[in-house]
Amino acid sequence: MPRLSVRGFAELLALPAYVQLRLLHDQKYPKSEPQRFRIPFYQPALKGIRSYYGSGNNPAELALK
């Protein structure tokens, strides 16, 4: 998860909207390796969903392990 200081947030708010959107898009989808950020973020949720349906909808599979 990206961290942002109060000063950095204030500087971001002072920028025009099109620059803010470009910065946020570049942070979420880096150009060098586009899926490096998204896969680790969603991986625990996907594993929980797969184990839930794989066990026949057992609610105990959704508990954090």
N, C-alpha and C positions, 0 to 999 in steps of 0.2 A: 504494500500500500504506500503510495507516495506521501511524503511528509512535507508540510509547508509551514513556514513561520508566519507570524502575524505580519511582519514587514513584507515578506514575499507575497502574501495574500493581498495586502494593500496595493502592491505594485501590479499584481495581476488584475485587480479591479479597475485600476487606472487605465489599463490598456483598452483599445477598441474591441468590440465583440468579435470581429473576425480574427483578430490576433489571439484572443483567449481561446476560441474554438480550435485554431490551428495548434496552439500549444498543448491543449488537452488531448487532441487527437494524436499528436506526435508522441505524447507520453503514454497513452493507452496502447497505441499501435506503433512501436518503434520500427524504423525502416530496415534496420539490419537483420533482425529476427522477429517477424511479426507475431508469432504465436508464443514467444517466450513468456510474455506477461500473462496472457489469458489462460493458458492451460493449467499452470500451477494454482491459479486463483480459483478455478471452478472444479479442480480435480477432487477435493474431498466431498463436495456435494454430489458429483457424478458417481463416485464410488458408493455413497450412501443410497442413492436412488437405485443403482444396479443391484446392490445387495438386498434392498427392500423387495424389489420385484422378483429377484432370484429365489428368495426364501418363501415366496407365496404370500406376500403382503404382511410379513411379520413386523409389527411396530418396534420390536426390540432392536431390529437392524438399523433403525434411524438414530439410535443413541450414539453420542460421541464416544469414540474409542480411543 
